[in-house]
């Protein structure tokens, strides 16, 4: 099981609770599915997964504004 309280608190401080909830919901699965995580490269997998979640947030924000 992967816990995300640190990242969630960082996102709350910088972006609000909605983003923190989004990250808490999506980051664990994104992390487990990165190639770097599968290779055991934990540090790189964190970088990769945070960047991917960033892109997910951006694309979801764009989708929300188009509705």
KOLDREN-816675 format. One line per 3 residues: number of its first residue (from 1); their letters; for each residue x, y, z of N, C-alpha, C, O. Coordinates in Angstrom, 2 decimals. Example, Ala and Ser with C-alpha at 12.3 -4.5 7.8 and 13.67 -1.06 7.14 Angstrom:
residues 2
1 = as = 13.19 -5.69 7.80 12.30 -4.50 7.80 13.20 -3.30 7.80 14.24 -3.32 8.46; 12.85 -2.25 7.08 13.67 -1.06 7.14 12.90 0.03 7.87 13.41 1.14 8.04;
//
This chain:
residues 67
1 = xxx = 0.85 -1.17 0.00 0.00 0.00 0.00 0.89 1.24 0.00 1.91 1.29 0.70; 0.50 2.22 -0.79 1.25 3.47 -0.87 0.42 4.56 -0.21 -0.76 4.73 -0.52; 1.04 5.30 0.69 0.37 6.42 1.36 0.91 7.72 0.80 2.09 7.80 0.45;
4 = xxx = 0.07 8.73 0.69 0.48 9.99 0.09 0.29 11.21 0.98 0.05 12.30 0.46; 0.38 11.10 2.29 0.08 12.28 3.11 1.03 13.44 2.88 0.60 14.59 2.92; 2.33 13.18 2.65 3.26 14.28 2.44 2.91 15.04 1.17 2.80 16.27 1.19;
7 = xxx = 2.73 14.33 0.08 2.42 15.02 -1.17 1.07 15.72 -1.07 0.90 16.82 -1.60; 0.13 15.09 -0.40 -1.18 15.71 -0.24 -1.06 17.02 0.52 -1.69 18.01 0.15; -0.27 17.03 1.57 -0.11 18.27 2.34 0.61 19.34 1.53 0.30 20.52 1.67;
10 = xxx = 1.56 18.94 0.69 2.24 19.91 -0.17 1.26 20.54 -1.15 1.29 21.74 -1.38; 0.39 19.72 -1.73 -0.57 20.25 -2.68 -1.62 21.11 -2.00 -2.09 22.08 -2.59; -2.01 20.78 -0.78 -2.96 21.62 -0.05 -2.36 23.00 0.17 -3.04 24.01 -0.02;
13 = xxx = -1.10 23.04 0.55 -0.44 24.31 0.84 -0.32 25.18 -0.41 -0.40 26.40 -0.32; -0.14 24.55 -1.57 0.12 25.33 -2.78 -1.06 25.45 -3.73 -1.12 26.40 -4.52; -1.99 24.51 -3.67 -3.03 24.52 -4.70 -4.45 24.32 -4.20 -5.39 24.40 -4.99;
16 = xxx = -4.64 24.08 -2.94 -5.98 23.90 -2.42 -6.37 22.45 -2.25 -5.69 21.54 -2.72; -7.46 22.26 -1.55 -7.86 20.91 -1.18 -8.34 20.07 -2.36 -8.18 18.85 -2.34; -8.91 20.68 -3.39 -9.36 19.89 -4.54 -8.20 19.19 -5.22 -8.29 18.02 -5.58;
19 = xxx = -7.11 19.91 -5.40 -5.93 19.31 -6.03 -5.34 18.24 -5.12 -4.91 17.19 -5.59; -5.32 18.50 -3.83 -4.80 17.50 -2.88 -5.61 16.22 -2.95 -5.05 15.13 -2.93; -6.92 16.34 -3.03 -7.78 15.16 -3.14 -7.53 14.43 -4.46 -7.51 13.20 -4.51;
22 = xxx = -7.34 15.18 -5.52 -7.06 14.59 -6.83 -5.76 13.81 -6.79 -5.68 12.68 -7.27; -4.73 14.42 -6.21 -3.42 13.77 -6.11 -3.52 12.51 -5.24 -2.98 11.46 -5.60; -4.20 12.61 -4.11 -4.34 11.45 -3.23 -5.05 10.30 -3.94 -4.74 9.13 -3.70;
25 = xxx = -5.98 10.64 -4.81 -6.74 9.61 -5.52 -5.92 8.97 -6.65 -5.98 7.76 -6.85; -5.15 9.77 -7.38 -4.50 9.30 -8.59 -3.02 8.93 -8.45 -2.54 8.04 -9.15; -2.30 9.59 -7.56 -0.85 9.38 -7.49 -0.45 7.92 -7.22 0.47 7.43 -7.87;
28 = xxx = -1.09 7.22 -6.30 -0.65 5.83 -6.04 -0.68 4.95 -7.29 0.27 4.20 -7.54; -1.75 5.02 -8.07 -1.84 4.19 -9.27 -0.86 4.65 -10.35 -0.24 3.83 -11.02; -0.73 5.96 -10.50 0.22 6.48 -11.47 1.63 6.02 -11.10 2.39 5.58 -11.97;
31 = xxx = 1.97 6.12 -9.83 3.30 5.70 -9.36 3.55 4.24 -9.67 4.60 3.89 -10.22; 2.61 3.38 -9.31 2.79 1.94 -9.51 2.89 1.56 -10.98 3.42 0.50 -11.31; 2.38 2.40 -11.86 2.40 2.08 -13.29 3.56 2.70 -14.06 3.69 2.46 -15.26;
34 = xxx = 4.41 3.48 -13.40 5.56 4.05 -14.10 6.59 2.95 -14.36 6.75 2.03 -13.56; 7.27 3.08 -15.49 8.33 2.11 -15.82 9.45 2.14 -14.79 10.01 1.10 -14.43; 9.77 3.33 -14.31 10.85 3.45 -13.33 10.51 2.73 -12.03 11.39 2.15 -11.40;
37 = xxx = 9.26 2.76 -11.61 8.83 2.05 -10.40 8.96 0.55 -10.61 9.42 -0.17 -9.73; 8.54 0.09 -11.79 8.62 -1.33 -12.10 10.06 -1.83 -12.13 10.32 -3.01 -11.89; 11.00 -0.93 -12.44 12.43 -1.29 -12.46 13.08 -1.13 -11.09 14.26 -1.44 -10.92;
40 = xxx = 12.31 -0.66 -10.10 12.86 -0.47 -8.77 13.56 0.86 -8.57 14.26 1.05 -7.57; 13.39 1.78 -9.50 14.02 3.10 -9.43 13.06 4.04 -8.71 12.36 4.83 -9.34; 13.03 3.95 -7.40 12.02 4.65 -6.60 12.12 6.17 -6.72 11.11 6.85 -6.92;
43 = xxx = 13.33 6.70 -6.61 13.48 8.15 -6.69 12.97 8.68 -8.03 12.21 9.65 -8.08; 13.38 8.04 -9.12 12.94 8.48 -10.45 11.45 8.27 -10.63 10.78 9.07 -11.29; 10.91 7.20 -10.05 9.47 6.94 -10.18 8.65 8.04 -9.51 7.56 8.37 -9.98;
46 = xxx = 9.16 8.60 -8.41 8.46 9.71 -7.76 8.44 10.94 -8.68 7.41 11.59 -8.84; 9.58 11.23 -9.27 9.66 12.36 -10.21 8.70 12.13 -11.37 7.91 13.01 -11.72; 8.78 10.94 -11.97 7.95 10.63 -13.12 6.46 10.71 -12.78 5.67 11.26 -13.55;
49 = xxx = 6.10 10.17 -11.63 4.67 10.14 -11.28 4.13 11.53 -10.95 2.99 11.84 -11.29; 4.93 12.36 -10.27 4.47 13.72 -9.99 4.30 14.52 -11.29 3.36 15.29 -11.43; 5.22 14.32 -12.23 5.09 15.02 -13.52 3.85 14.53 -14.27 3.14 15.32 -14.89;
52 = xxx = 3.60 13.22 -14.22 2.42 12.69 -14.90 1.12 13.19 -14.26 0.17 13.52 -14.96; 1.09 13.23 -12.93 -0.10 13.73 -12.25 -0.30 15.21 -12.57 -1.43 15.67 -12.73; 0.79 15.96 -12.67 0.69 17.36 -13.10 -0.03 17.47 -14.43 -0.92 18.29 -14.60;
55 = xxx = 0.36 16.63 -15.38 -0.26 16.65 -16.70 -1.74 16.24 -16.62 -2.57 16.81 -17.33; -2.05 15.28 -15.78 -3.44 14.87 -15.60 -4.28 16.02 -15.05 -5.40 16.25 -15.49; -3.71 16.73 -14.08 -4.43 17.86 -13.49 -4.68 18.93 -14.56 -5.78 19.46 -14.66;
58 = xxx = -3.67 19.24 -15.33 -3.80 20.25 -16.37 -4.85 19.83 -17.39 -5.69 20.64 -17.77; -4.82 18.58 -17.83 -5.78 18.14 -18.84 -7.19 18.08 -18.26 -8.16 18.37 -18.97; -7.33 17.72 -16.98 -8.65 17.73 -16.35 -9.17 19.14 -16.17 -10.37 19.38 -16.31;
61 = xxx = -8.27 20.10 -15.86 -8.70 21.49 -15.72 -9.17 22.01 -17.06 -10.17 22.74 -17.12; -8.48 21.66 -18.14 -8.88 22.10 -19.47 -10.24 21.49 -19.80 -11.11 22.18 -20.33; -10.42 20.22 -19.50 -11.71 19.56 -19.77 -12.84 20.24 -19.00 -13.93 20.43 -19.54;
64 = xxx = -12.58 20.59 -17.75 -13.61 21.24 -16.93 -14.00 22.61 -17.48 -15.17 22.98 -17.43; -13.04 23.34 -18.02 -13.36 24.68 -18.53 -14.08 24.61 -19.86 -14.72 25.57 -20.27; -13.98 23.48 -20.55 -14.65 23.33 -21.84 -16.10 22.87 -21.69 -16.86 22.89 -22.66;
67 = x = -16.50 22.47 -20.48 -17.86 21.97 -20.25 -18.86 23.10 -20.20 -20.05 22.87 -20.01;
//
